Amino acid sequence: MKILLSLTALSLTLALCQGYCMLSQHKVEIKDGQPVLPTECTDFNDGSKHPFGSKWNTAHCMECTCSESGMDCCSRYGGTAEVLGCKTVLNPNTCEYEFYKLDDPSKPCF
């Protein structure tokens, strides 16, 4: 019974640890010999500008937040990435995993 409980806890832990986050701190620029602090964040994927306090989704399935301390981006596709007997595909439009049968990739597993 203890082994079953331990394996269940391990499985849940692995399933929840698929995502990741990145923090990009602002860089101070020097203009005319004076430090200038940024007033916005620049998306590292497409170069778009975002004001402090804003939140947006990138084309690479990341959710980003801009603050005075920097830009924080986390993946939007955490969770279970494998299902026995199925091929896993990340849908770039929904940022969710889709599962297809190994013997017929045109048919979903569920």
Backbone hydrogen bonds in HBPLUS format (Angstrom, degrees):
<---DONOR---> <-ACCEPTOR-->    atom                        ^
c    i                          cat <-CA-CA->   ^        H-A-AA   ^      H-
h    n   atom  resd res      DA  || num        DHA   H-A  angle D-A-AA Bond
n    s   type  num  typ     dist DA aas  dist angle  dist       angle   num
A0005-LEU N   A0001-MET O   3.05 MM   4  6.29 160.4  2.09 148.9 153.9     1
A0006-SER N   A0002-LYS O   2.92 MM   4  6.11 157.2  1.98 145.9 152.4     2
A0007-LEU N   A0003-ILE O   2.90 MM   4  6.12 160.0  1.94 152.5 157.6     3
A0008-THR N   A0004-LEU O   2.98 MM   4  6.15 152.8  2.06 145.6 153.1     4
A0009-ALA N   A0005-LEU O   3.01 MM   4  6.23 161.5  2.05 149.1 153.6     5
A0010-LEU N   A0006-SER O   2.96 MM   4  6.16 158.2  2.01 147.7 153.9     6
A0011-SER N   A0007-LEU O   2.95 MM   4  6.09 157.8  2.00 144.8 150.6     7
A0012-LEU N   A0008-THR O   3.07 MM   4  6.31 160.7  2.11 151.5 155.8     8
A0013-THR N   A0009-ALA O   3.03 MM   4  6.20 156.4  2.09 146.2 153.0     9
A0014-LEU N   A0010-LEU O   3.00 MM   4  6.23 162.3  2.03 152.9 156.8    10
A0015-ALA N   A0011-SER O   3.02 MM   4  6.18 154.1  2.09 145.7 153.0    11
A0016-LEU N   A0012-LEU O   3.11 MM   4  6.26 144.4  2.24 144.5 152.6    12
A0017-CYS N   A0014-LEU O   3.36 MM   3  5.26 151.3  2.45  97.6 105.7    13
A0075-SER N   A0020-TYR O   2.82 MM  55  5.60 161.1  1.86 166.7 172.6    14
A0022-MET N   A0073-CYS O   2.68 MM  51  5.25 149.7  1.77 153.8 164.6    15
A0073-CYS N   A0022-MET O   2.84 MM  51  5.25 164.4  1.86 156.3 161.5    16
A0024-SER N   A0071-MET O   2.76 MM  47  5.09 167.2  1.78 155.0 159.5    17
A0071-MET N   A0024-SER O   2.76 MM  47  5.09 160.1  1.80 150.5 153.6    18
A0029-GLU N   A0036-VAL O   3.17 MM   7  5.20 163.4  2.20 151.4 146.7    19
A0036-VAL N   A0029-GLU O   2.66 MM   7  5.20 154.9  1.72 160.2 164.7    20
A0031-LYS N   A0034-GLN O   2.88 MM   3  5.34 160.8  1.92 156.7 153.0    21
A0034-GLN N   A0031-LYS O   2.96 MM   3  5.34 164.6  1.98 115.0 120.0    22
A0041-CYS N   A0050-HIS O   2.71 MM   9  5.13 166.4  1.73 154.6 158.4    23
A0050-HIS N   A0041-CYS O   2.81 MM   9  5.13 149.2  1.90 150.8 157.7    24
A0043-ASP N   A0048-SER O   2.80 MM   5  5.27 166.7  1.82 162.2 163.4    25
A0047-GLY N   A0043-ASP O   2.82 MM   4  4.92 141.9  1.96 141.7 148.6    26
A0054-SER N   A0051-PRO O   3.15 MM   3  5.81 149.2  2.25 142.8 142.7    27
A0053-GLY N   A0066-CYS O   2.74 MM  13  5.56 156.1  1.79 140.5 143.6    28
A0066-CYS N   A0054-SER O   2.98 MM  12  5.53 164.4  2.00 158.3 161.3    29
A0056-TRP N   A0064-CYS O   2.97 MM   8  5.42 153.9  2.04 144.2 152.3    30
A0064-CYS N   A0056-TRP O   2.77 MM   8  5.42 166.2  1.79 169.7 172.3    31
A0058-THR N   A0062-MET O   2.78 MM   4  5.21 162.1  1.81 153.0 159.3    32
A0076-ARG N   A0061-CYS O   2.99 MM  15  5.61 150.6  2.08 158.2 151.8    33
A0063-GLU N   A0074-CYS O   2.79 MM  11  5.38 165.2  1.82 158.8 161.3    34
A0074-CYS N   A0063-GLU O   2.96 MM  11  5.38 159.3  2.01 142.8 146.3    35
A0065-THR N   A0072-ASP O   2.81 MM   7  5.27 144.7  1.94 144.2 156.0    36
A0072-ASP N   A0065-THR O   2.95 MM   7  5.27 162.4  1.98 154.8 159.0    37
A0067-SER N   A0070-GLY O   2.90 MM   3  5.31 154.8  1.97 152.0 160.2    38
A0070-GLY N   A0067-SER O   3.19 MM   3  5.31 142.6  2.34 100.4 110.6    39
A0086-CYS N   A0083-VAL O   2.99 MM   3  5.47 146.6  2.10 147.4 143.6    40
A0102-LEU N   A0085-GLY O   3.33 MM  17  5.99 158.1  2.38 144.7 139.8    41
A0087-LYS N   A0100-TYR O   2.62 MM  13  5.10 164.0  1.64 155.6 160.0    42
A0100-TYR N   A0087-LYS O   2.91 MM  13  5.10 161.3  1.94 145.2 151.0    43
A0089-VAL N   A0098-GLU O   2.87 MM   9  5.22 158.0  1.92 156.5 161.8    44
A0098-GLU N   A0089-VAL O   2.73 MM   9  5.22 154.0  1.80 152.3 161.6    45
A0091-ASN N   A0096-GLU O   2.96 MM   5  5.57 171.0  1.97 155.1 153.6    46
A0095-CYS N   A0091-ASN O   2.74 MM   4  5.32 137.6  1.92 149.0 160.9    47
A0109-CYS N   A0099-PHE O   2.84 MM  10  5.56 159.6  1.88 133.4 134.0    48
A0101-LYS N   A0107-LYS O   2.94 MM   6  5.93 163.7  1.97 170.4 174.6    49
A0104-ASP N   A0101-LYS O   3.32 MM   3  5.20 140.8  2.48  94.0 104.7    50
A0107-LYS N   A0104-ASP O   2.95 MM   3  5.85 173.2  1.96 134.4 136.7    51
